[in-house]
């Protein structure tokens, strides 16, 4: 509230300073020759910058096979960095941890467009391990350095499902 009042006061001060009347020149004789008129030129047309190219994904050796080097970079960046693009909540069944309800996984990132996780799915395990506590998430993440694939077990509409993303080396 005070910021808007300060902004309003500054704007009023600026307008009042700019709106001052011109000094009176009645009765003054010109000194020297008059100013040389300047020929008006039209300004160069302004073009809008080109939109950025759409994001691309280069983390796959070939479609469906994740580059190990890309995965290692992701692991080295840390779990918190990856989780910045993930939204979810704990899922409980009979007052016990049952997994993570997916809200979104890196929306707009082309690298995740083919991942078969939808809003409402409940991720239960990654590579056979439950991830209820932070240390379990770190352990799973670190295990991916040498894993042959990422295997995600989840529920969709109460039915068990699984997807696998093989991890390969670049040729």
Secondary structure, DSSP 8 states (H G I E B T S, - for coil): -HHHHHHHHHHHHHHHHHT------TT----SS--------------------------EEETTEEEHHHHHHHHHH-HHHHHTTEEEEEEEETTEEEEEEEEEESTT-GGGTT----TT-EEEEETTEE--SHHHHHHHHHHTTT-SEEEEEEEETTEEEEEEEEEE---
